[in-house]
Amino acid sequence: MRFAIDVAQSVLDDLDDRLRRTRLPAAAPGQPWSAGTDPAYLGELIEYWRNDFDWRAAERRLNAHPQFLIDIAGTPIHFVHVRGDGDDRVPLILTHGWPSTFAEMLPLVPLLADGFDLVIPDLPGFGYSGPLTGPTTEAAIADLWAALMSQLGYHRFGAGGGDIGSGVSTWLGARYPDRVIGIHTHHIKFPPASRRVGLSTAEQAFVAQLATKGADDYGYGIIQATRPDTLAAGLTDSPSGLAAWIIEKFQRWSDCAGEIERRFSKDDLLTTVMLYWVTGSIGTSFRPYRDDDLGPELPMVDVPVGVTMSVEDAGLPREFAERVYSDIRHWREPTVGGHFFAQEEPELLAADLRLFFQLCRE
């Protein structure tokens, strides 16, 4: 079924009223952003949100891409489907992560129009896709995507993405090796504990790096995994709180050297925030964190794999990836680009996707 985003004016009027009554917190001691979202920047963003951001223009930009809603095993899935040019096109399903939506992948559309059929869904429970009835594991989403591609008439296809999208793509390769041409990612799936024995010196250093980073940065994930409903109560009710929770990750995780608008305009940031706000989906977007331990252990993945590393994973040794992927055909060390790679470096990512899938065909 064709779909277009069309938010009721009453929702926008309610949002404006809530933004008008925003109460900003006092900044913690220290440098801006060191304790989370900088209240001064948040106030500037909210002022722009109320007075300058044009949601109807954002709707038109999003609706310029053909969108659909389809029921897969009782779950409504929202996706963009763009059929490309050429006779020998590669069907490619691109999956975003958290805190993103399908919009993260849209900069790739014009860059891959020649040679690819693109399927860009919202993850279950994100944006306009409904939540799963069972645990929201990466393996379960992979099964859903395989069914989606079947319904669209694609028996063989490629997969790509980062963050949760990397895990989903990896599970597609693990569970459907006869159907998946190859998978491309800018975040590898880390090996399970059973395959972290006999680590090299470089691997040990990287694991220690992960632990240090997690101690500083993973508080959000623990809350989303253990108290998602408590957190969602505040973020579903407060647009300024929702914006603060989301944009801190764009500042923290992108390759922006601490200056968020080096990579993202206020319109970019608010489009993402709005897609969570108008759908009320921030709480259901936490379910992959809540359900992460409910998934099966990841087996070795034998389909071809391409990796374009983001600066988030600087120091990641290739041998660590080879504990998950047996056939790495493309490997780019990190130079630029962060967590939101498709928005930050779409030209580089599109070029690597083209190169990788050409290698798969050869």
C-alpha positions as CSV (number, residue, x, y, z in Angstrom):
1,M,0.0,0.0,0.0
2,R,1.3,3.4,-1.0
3,F,2.1,5.7,2.0
4,A,2.7,9.4,2.5
5,I,3.6,11.2,5.7
6,D,0.9,13.6,6.6
7,V,0.9,14.8,10.2
8,A,-2.3,16.2,11.5
9,Q,-2.2,19.9,12.2
10,S,-3.5,19.3,15.7
11,V,-0.3,17.3,16.5
12,L,1.8,20.2,15.3
13,D,-0.2,22.7,17.3
14,D,0.2,20.6,20.4
15,L,3.9,20.4,19.8
16,D,4.2,24.1,19.5
17,D,2.4,24.6,22.8
18,R,4.7,22.1,24.5
19,L,7.8,23.8,23.0
20,R,6.6,27.2,24.1
21,R,6.4,26.0,27.7
22,T,9.9,24.3,27.7
23,R,11.9,24.5,30.9
24,L,15.6,24.2,30.3
25,P,18.0,22.7,32.9
26,A,21.0,24.5,34.3
27,A,24.3,23.3,32.7
28,A,26.5,21.1,34.7
29,P,30.0,22.4,35.5
30,G,32.6,21.8,32.8
31,Q,32.8,22.1,29.1
32,P,29.6,22.2,27.0
33,W,28.4,18.7,26.0
34,S,30.7,17.1,28.6
35,A,27.8,16.1,30.7
36,G,25.3,15.4,27.9
37,T,23.3,17.8,25.7
38,D,24.4,21.4,26.1
39,P,21.4,23.3,27.5
40,A,22.5,26.4,25.6
41,Y,22.5,24.6,22.3
42,L,19.3,22.8,23.2
43,G,17.6,26.2,23.8
44,E,18.9,27.5,20.5
45,L,17.5,24.4,18.7
46,I,14.1,24.7,20.4
47,E,13.9,28.4,19.4
48,Y,14.7,27.4,15.8
49,W,12.2,24.5,16.0
50,R,9.4,26.9,17.0
51,N,10.1,29.8,14.7
52,D,12.0,28.6,11.7
53,F,11.7,24.8,11.2
54,D,9.2,24.0,8.4
55,W,7.9,20.5,9.0
56,R,5.6,20.6,6.0
57,A,8.7,21.2,3.8
58,A,10.4,18.3,5.5
59,E,7.3,16.1,4.8
60,R,7.6,17.1,1.1
61,R,11.3,16.1,1.0
62,L,10.6,12.8,2.6
63,N,7.5,12.1,0.5
64,A,9.5,12.7,-2.7
65,H,10.7,9.1,-2.2
66,P,8.1,6.4,-2.9
67,Q,7.0,4.9,0.4
68,F,4.8,1.9,1.3
69,L,3.3,0.1,4.2
70,I,3.1,-3.6,4.2
71,D,2.0,-6.2,6.8
72,I,4.7,-8.9,7.4
73,A,3.6,-11.6,9.8
74,G,1.3,-9.2,11.6
75,T,3.9,-6.3,11.8
76,P,3.2,-3.2,9.8
77,I,6.5,-2.2,8.0
78,H,7.1,1.2,6.5
79,F,9.7,1.4,3.7
80,V,11.0,3.3,0.8
81,H,11.3,1.4,-2.4
82,V,13.2,2.9,-5.3
83,R,13.7,0.9,-8.5
84,G,16.9,2.0,-10.2
85,D,18.1,2.3,-13.7
86,G,19.9,-0.5,-15.7
87,D,19.1,-4.0,-16.7
88,D,21.2,-5.8,-14.1
89,R,20.3,-4.1,-10.9
90,V,21.2,-5.3,-7.4
91,P,18.3,-5.4,-5.0
92,L,19.7,-3.8,-1.8
93,I,18.0,-3.5,1.6
94,L,19.6,-0.8,3.7
95,T,18.9,-0.7,7.5
96,H,19.5,2.1,9.9
97,G,20.4,2.0,13.6
98,W,19.5,3.9,16.7
99,P,18.6,6.8,17.1
100,S,17.9,7.0,13.4
101,T,15.1,6.4,11.0
102,F,14.8,5.5,7.3
103,A,15.7,9.1,6.6
104,E,19.3,8.4,7.5
105,M,19.7,6.3,4.3
106,L,18.0,8.7,1.9
107,P,21.2,10.6,0.8
108,L,22.3,7.4,-0.8
109,V,19.3,7.2,-3.1
110,P,20.4,9.5,-5.9
111,L,24.0,8.1,-5.7
112,L,22.8,4.5,-6.2
113,A,20.0,5.1,-8.6
114,D,22.0,3.6,-11.4
115,G,22.4,-0.1,-10.8
116,F,20.4,-0.8,-7.6
117,D,16.9,-1.3,-6.5
118,L,16.8,0.2,-3.0
119,V,14.6,-1.0,-0.1
120,I,14.9,1.3,3.0
121,P,12.7,0.2,5.9
122,D,12.1,1.7,9.3
123,L,13.1,-0.8,11.9
124,P,10.2,-2.5,13.7
125,G,9.0,-0.1,16.4
126,F,10.8,2.9,14.8
127,G,8.9,5.7,13.1
128,Y,6.0,4.4,11.0
129,S,6.9,0.7,11.4
130,G,4.9,-1.2,14.1
131,P,6.7,-3.1,16.9
132,L,7.2,-6.9,16.7
133,T,4.8,-9.0,18.8
134,G,7.8,-11.1,20.0
135,P,11.3,-10.1,21.1
136,T,12.9,-7.4,18.9
137,T,16.2,-9.2,18.2
138,E,18.4,-8.6,15.2
139,A,17.8,-12.2,14.1
140,A,14.0,-11.7,14.2
141,I,14.3,-8.5,12.2
142,A,16.4,-10.4,9.6
143,D,13.7,-13.0,9.2
144,L,11.2,-10.1,8.7
145,W,13.4,-8.5,6.1
146,A,13.8,-11.8,4.2
147,A,10.0,-12.1,4.1
148,L,9.7,-8.4,2.9
149,M,12.2,-9.0,0.1
150,S,10.3,-12.1,-0.9
151,Q,7.0,-10.2,-1.1
152,L,8.8,-7.6,-3.3
153,G,9.8,-10.3,-5.7
154,Y,13.5,-10.4,-4.8
155,H,14.9,-13.9,-4.2
156,R,18.6,-12.7,-4.3
157,F,19.6,-9.4,-2.7
158,G,22.3,-7.6,-0.9
159,A,22.1,-6.0,2.6
160,G,23.8,-3.1,4.3
161,G,23.7,-0.8,7.3
162,G,25.3,0.3,10.5
163,D,24.7,-0.2,14.2
164,I,21.5,-2.3,14.6
165,G,21.4,-2.3,10.8
166,S,24.7,-4.0,10.8
167,G,23.5,-6.7,13.1
168,V,20.3,-7.3,11.0
169,S,22.4,-7.5,7.8
170,T,24.8,-9.9,9.4
171,W,22.0,-12.1,10.6
172,L,20.6,-12.0,7.0
173,G,23.9,-13.4,5.8
174,A,24.0,-16.0,8.6
175,R,20.4,-17.3,8.1
176,Y,19.9,-16.8,4.3
177,P,23.3,-17.5,2.6
178,D,21.5,-18.9,-0.4
179,R,19.7,-15.6,-0.9
180,V,22.1,-12.9,0.3
181,I,24.6,-11.8,-2.4
182,G,26.7,-10.0,0.2
183,I,26.5,-7.7,3.2
184,H,28.2,-4.3,3.7
185,T,28.6,-2.5,7.0
186,H,30.4,0.3,8.7
187,H,30.0,-1.3,12.1
188,I,31.0,-5.0,12.2
189,K,29.1,-7.3,14.5
190,F,31.5,-8.3,17.3
191,P,32.2,-12.0,17.9
192,P,30.4,-13.8,20.7
193,A,32.3,-14.7,23.9
194,S,32.8,-18.3,22.7
195,R,34.9,-17.0,19.8
196,R,37.0,-14.4,21.8
197,V,39.6,-16.9,22.9
198,G,43.3,-16.6,22.0
199,L,43.0,-12.9,21.1
200,S,46.0,-11.2,19.5
201,T,47.7,-8.3,21.2
202,A,45.8,-5.9,18.8
203,E,42.5,-7.6,19.6
204,Q,43.1,-7.4,23.3
205,A,43.9,-3.7,23.0
206,F,40.7,-3.1,21.1
207,V,38.6,-5.0,23.6
208,A,40.1,-2.9,26.4
209,Q,39.3,0.2,24.3
210,L,35.7,-0.9,24.1
211,A,35.4,-1.3,27.8
212,T,36.9,2.1,28.5
213,K,34.5,3.7,26.0
214,G,31.5,1.8,27.4
215,A,32.2,3.0,30.9
216,D,31.9,6.6,29.8
217,D,29.3,6.3,27.1
218,Y,26.9,3.4,27.6
219,G,24.8,4.7,30.4
220,Y,22.0,5.4,27.9
221,G,22.1,1.8,26.7
222,I,21.8,0.4,30.2
223,I,18.7,2.6,30.9
224,Q,17.1,1.7,27.6
225,A,17.7,-2.0,28.3
226,T,16.6,-2.1,31.9
227,R,14.1,0.8,32.4
228,P,12.8,1.6,28.9
229,D,9.2,2.4,30.0
230,T,10.4,4.8,32.7
231,L,12.5,6.7,30.2
232,A,9.9,6.6,27.5
233,A,7.3,8.3,29.8
234,G,9.4,11.4,29.9
235,L,10.6,11.5,26.3
236,T,7.1,10.8,24.9
237,D,5.7,13.7,26.9
238,S,8.5,16.3,26.4
239,P,9.7,17.3,22.9
240,S,12.7,19.1,24.4
241,G,13.6,16.0,26.4
242,L,13.3,13.8,23.3
243,A,15.5,16.2,21.3
244,A,18.1,16.3,24.1
245,W,18.2,12.5,24.3
246,I,18.6,12.1,20.5
247,I,20.9,14.9,19.5
248,E,23.5,14.2,22.1
249,K,24.2,11.0,20.1
250,F,24.6,12.9,16.9
251,Q,27.1,15.2,18.6
252,R,28.9,12.4,20.4
253,W,29.0,9.7,17.8
254,S,29.5,11.6,14.6
255,D,32.8,12.7,13.0
256,C,32.1,16.3,13.9
257,A,35.0,17.1,16.3
258,G,32.4,18.2,18.9
259,E,30.7,20.7,16.6
260,I,27.4,19.1,15.7
261,E,26.5,21.4,12.9
262,R,29.7,20.6,11.1
263,R,27.8,17.4,10.0
264,F,24.1,18.1,10.6
265,S,22.0,21.1,10.0
266,K,19.2,22.0,12.5
267,D,16.8,20.8,9.8
268,D,18.5,17.4,9.7
269,L,18.4,17.0,13.4
270,L,14.8,18.1,13.8
271,T,13.6,15.9,11.0
272,T,14.9,12.9,12.9
273,V,13.5,14.1,16.2
274,M,10.1,14.8,14.6
275,L,9.9,11.3,13.1
276,Y,10.1,9.9,16.6
277,W,7.8,12.6,18.1
278,V,4.9,12.4,15.6
279,T,4.8,8.6,15.7
280,G,5.4,8.3,19.5
281,S,7.9,5.6,18.8
282,I,10.8,6.4,21.1
283,G,9.7,3.8,23.6
284,T,9.4,1.0,21.1
285,S,12.8,2.0,19.6
286,F,14.4,0.9,22.9
287,R,13.2,-2.7,22.4
288,P,16.4,-4.0,20.6
289,Y,18.3,-3.0,23.8
290,R,15.7,-4.6,26.1
291,D,15.7,-7.8,24.0
292,D,19.3,-8.1,23.0
293,D,20.1,-11.0,25.3
294,L,17.1,-13.0,24.0
295,G,18.7,-13.6,20.6
296,P,20.6,-16.7,19.6
297,E,24.4,-16.8,19.4
298,L,25.7,-15.5,16.1
299,P,27.3,-18.2,14.0
300,M,30.1,-17.7,11.5
301,V,28.9,-15.7,8.4
302,D,30.2,-17.1,5.1
303,V,28.6,-14.8,2.5
304,P,30.9,-12.0,1.1
305,V,31.3,-9.0,3.4
306,G,32.4,-5.5,2.8
307,V,33.5,-3.2,5.6
308,T,33.9,0.6,5.4
309,M,35.0,1.4,9.0
310,S,33.8,4.6,10.7
311,V,36.1,6.6,13.0
312,E,34.0,5.1,15.9
313,D,35.9,1.9,15.4
314,A,39.4,3.2,15.0
315,G,41.8,0.5,16.2
316,L,39.6,-2.4,15.2
317,P,41.9,-5.1,13.9
318,R,40.8,-7.1,10.9
319,E,41.4,-10.4,12.7
320,F,38.7,-9.5,15.2
321,A,36.2,-9.1,12.3
322,E,37.4,-12.5,10.9
323,R,36.0,-14.2,14.0
324,V,32.6,-13.4,12.6
325,Y,33.0,-13.0,8.8
326,S,34.9,-15.7,6.8
327,D,34.9,-13.9,3.4
328,I,35.8,-10.3,3.8
329,R,36.3,-9.0,0.3
330,H,36.5,-5.2,1.0
331,W,38.1,-3.5,4.0
332,R,38.5,0.2,4.3
333,E,40.3,1.5,7.4
334,P,38.7,4.5,9.1
335,T,39.5,8.0,7.7
336,V,36.2,10.0,8.0
337,G,32.6,9.4,8.9
338,G,31.0,8.4,12.1
339,H,27.9,6.5,13.4
340,F,25.6,8.2,10.9
341,F,27.7,7.3,7.9
342,A,25.1,7.6,5.2
343,Q,24.3,11.2,6.3
344,E,27.9,12.2,7.0
345,E,29.7,10.7,4.0
346,P,27.1,9.5,1.5
347,E,29.5,9.8,-1.5
348,L,32.2,7.6,0.1
349,L,29.7,5.1,1.3
350,A,27.9,4.9,-2.0
351,A,31.3,4.4,-3.8
352,D,32.2,1.6,-1.5
353,L,28.8,-0.1,-1.9
354,R,29.3,0.0,-5.7
355,L,32.8,-1.4,-5.4
356,F,31.9,-4.1,-3.0
357,F,28.9,-5.4,-4.9
358,Q,31.0,-5.4,-8.1
359,L,33.5,-7.6,-6.3
360,C,30.6,-9.9,-5.2
361,R,29.6,-10.3,-8.9
362,E,33.2,-11.1,-9.9
